[in-house]
Structure formats: C-alpha cells, structure tokens
C-alpha cells in the first residue's frame, strides 16, 4: 500500500495519509493540478494555503530560510504536531506559499514518513470538507471523497485536532493555531536557542 501511495503521488493524484493528529489529503508539491484537486475535494477557499509534510528537518533548507530558533524547534519537536511557517525560498512551488511563507511539518506517523521518504514533500490539508470536522477513520473519509482520492492509507483510529502552527518568519514566534503542542513549550525552546 505504501508503494501504491508513492506511485499515485508521482502520477499527480491525491492520496489520504494518516498523521498523529488527523488524516490528510495530500499531493506532491510539484503537481499543481493535484493540489488544485485538494481544494476542489474539500470545497476550500483557494486563498487559504496548504501546509507541506516532509520526511525530515533537512527540508527546512530545501523549502525555506529557517532561523537558528526554527532549527531548534525542529530538533525539539519533530516528528510531531508542530507546523513551522518560515520564509520560502525563491524556488519553492508557489502553490504552498502565502505572504512569502511556507508551513512545514514532519508528521509522527511511520507509514506516512515512509511514503514521504520516497515521494518527497507533499502539500496537505485535513481530510474533510471545509467547515466540517475531520473523521477519525479511513472508512468515513472514503465515504466523503470516494474515487476522488487514488489511495487511502489506513492509520486506524485518529481522534485528534490539527497541529500547532507557529509563524517563524520574524524573530519572535507568533502563534497561528494552538494544537496538541502548547505554545509555552515552543516559546521556551526559542528562548533557549537565543
């Protein structure tokens, strides 16, 4: 099933991947038509940007310009439920950039990390219709999206919420969304890295 997911991503199709927080709709960052399909499947406002799931912290430099504090946060909390928004590199696909920044995360799920190691970075968003809650099991997600998704990777039951999102495009970390990782822990690591 992992090979099927990698192949589907390479073909420019949408897959569902499990993370430790929620299931996500995913497409390779360099497959614009597949990214557009995620927006269509969700009924999502195209002004909202997708985050990028990557296999390891080396992708911070491949996609953006991380600060020392940002690297410290990646060491402390990745893999895990923390999305870091950093200044995007000029060659980062524009589909995942908003206001010059790109949101990056290494999810804590072994199957998804294996897919990412082979497929590379994927643009992702929670596997739900916009404005609705994300189902906690693959069967419910399959009922919503049907054949619109090429591969459904089952991660069993996942009853969580979205990751903590922190804007690191400036010197001071800015909380965008509170998730499982408390912002106080983020601020503590940043303070120690200075």
C-alpha positions in Angstrom: 0.0 0.0 0.0 2.9 2.4 0.7 4.3 1.8 -2.8 0.8 2.5 -4.3 0.6 5.8 -2.4 4.1 6.8 -3.7 3.2 5.9 -7.2 -0.1 7.8 -7.1 1.6 10.9 -5.8 4.2 10.7 -8.6 1.4 10.4 -11.1 -0.1 13.6 -9.8 -3.0 12.1 -7.9 -4.4 12.9 -4.4 -3.9 10.4 -1.6 -5.1 10.2 2.0 -2.3 9.9 4.6 -2.5 9.5 8.4 -0.6 11.7 10.8 -0.6 11.7 14.6 -3.2 14.4 14.6 -5.7 13.9 11.7 -5.9 12.3 8.3 -4.8 14.5 5.5 -5.4 14.9 1.8 -2.0 15.1 0.1 -0.5 15.8 -3.3 3.1 16.3 -4.4 4.2 20.0 -4.1 5.3 20.0 -7.7 2.0 18.7 -9.1 -0.2 21.8 -9.3 -3.3 20.0 -10.8 -3.3 17.6 -7.9 -3.0 20.5 -5.4 -5.9 22.2 -7.1 -7.9 18.9 -6.8 -7.4 19.0 -3.0 -9.1 22.4 -2.9 -11.9 21.1 -5.1 -12.4 17.9 -3.0 -12.6 20.0 0.2 -14.5 22.9 -1.2 -11.8 25.0 0.3 -11.2 28.7 -0.3 -8.1 29.0 -2.6 -6.9 31.9 -0.6 -6.0 29.5 2.2 -2.7 27.8 1.8 -1.8 24.2 2.3 0.9 23.0 4.7 3.8 20.9 3.5 4.6 17.5 5.0 8.2 16.4 4.7 10.2 13.3 5.9 12.8 15.2 7.9 14.2 18.6 9.0 16.6 18.9 6.1 13.6 20.1 4.1 13.6 23.3 6.1 16.6 24.5 4.0 15.2 22.9 0.8 12.0 24.9 1.0 12.8 27.9 3.1 15.2 30.0 5.1 15.0 28.8 8.7 16.4 30.7 11.6 18.5 29.1 14.3 15.4 29.2 16.6 13.4 27.4 13.9 16.1 24.7 13.6 16.0 24.3 17.4 12.2 23.8 17.3 12.5 21.2 14.6 15.1 19.3 16.7 12.9 19.5 19.8 9.5 18.6 18.3 9.9 16.8 15.0 8.5 14.4 14.1 5.4 15.8 15.9 2.4 18.1 15.8 4.2 21.3 15.1 3.9 23.2 11.8 6.6 25.9 11.3 6.0 28.8 8.9 9.3 30.1 7.6 10.3 32.4 4.7 10.1 30.4 1.5 12.9 30.0 -1.0 12.5 31.6 -4.4 12.3 28.1 -6.0 9.6 26.8 -3.6 6.4 25.9 -5.5 4.1 29.0 -5.3 1.1 26.8 -4.6 2.3 26.3 -1.0 3.4 29.9 -0.3 1.4 32.6 1.3 2.7 36.1 2.1 6.2 34.8 1.4 6.0 32.0 3.9 5.7 28.2 3.7 4.3 26.0 6.5 6.3 22.8 7.1 5.8 19.8 9.3 7.4 16.3 9.9 4.4 14.2 11.0 4.9 11.5 13.6 3.5 8.5 11.7 5.8 5.7 10.5 3.8 4.8 7.3 3.4 8.4 6.2 7.1 9.1 6.8 8.0 6.1 4.7 5.8 7.5 1.8 7.4 10.9 2.2 11.0 9.5 2.1 10.2 8.1 -1.4 7.7 10.7 -2.7 9.3 13.9 -1.2 7.4 16.9 0.1 3.6 16.9 -0.2 1.1 19.7 0.1 -1.6 18.6 2.6 -4.8 19.6 4.3 -7.1 17.8 6.7 -9.2 15.1 5.1 -12.6 16.8 5.5 -15.0 19.1 3.7 -14.2 22.7 4.6 -16.0 23.8 7.8 -16.7 20.2 8.9 -14.8 18.0 11.4 -12.2 15.5 10.2 -13.4 11.9 10.5 -11.3 9.7 12.8 -11.3 6.6 10.5 -10.5 5.8 6.9 -13.9 4.3 6.0 -15.7 7.6 6.9 -13.1 9.5 4.8 -13.6 7.2 1.9 -17.3 7.8 2.1 -16.8 11.5 1.7 -14.2 11.5 -1.1 -14.8 8.2 -2.9 -12.9 7.8 -6.2 -11.6 11.4 -6.0 -8.8 10.0 -4.0 -6.4 7.5 -5.5 -5.1 5.7 -2.4 -6.4 5.7 1.2 -3.6 4.8 3.7 -5.2 3.5 6.8 -3.8 4.7 10.2 -6.5 3.1 12.3 -8.5 5.5 14.5 -7.1 9.0 14.7 -9.1 11.3 17.0 -7.1 14.5 17.2 -7.0 18.1 16.1 -4.8 20.0 13.8 -1.1 20.6 14.6 0.1 23.6 16.5 1.1 26.3 13.9 3.8 28.8 14.6 4.9 31.7 12.4 8.7 31.9 12.5 9.1 34.4 9.7 10.2 37.0 12.2 12.5 36.9 15.3 9.5 36.4 17.7 7.5 33.2 17.3 3.8 34.0 16.7 1.0 31.5 17.4 -1.2 31.0 14.4 -3.2 28.0 15.8 -3.0 26.2 19.1 -2.8 22.4 18.8 -1.6 19.5 20.8 1.8 21.1 21.4 1.4 24.0 24.0 2.8 27.3 22.7 4.6 27.9 26.0 6.9 24.9 25.2 7.6 26.5 21.8 8.5 29.8 23.4 10.7 28.1 25.9 12.8 26.3 23.2 13.1 29.6 21.2 14.3 31.4 24.4 16.9 28.8 25.0 18.2 29.0 21.4 18.9 32.7 21.5 
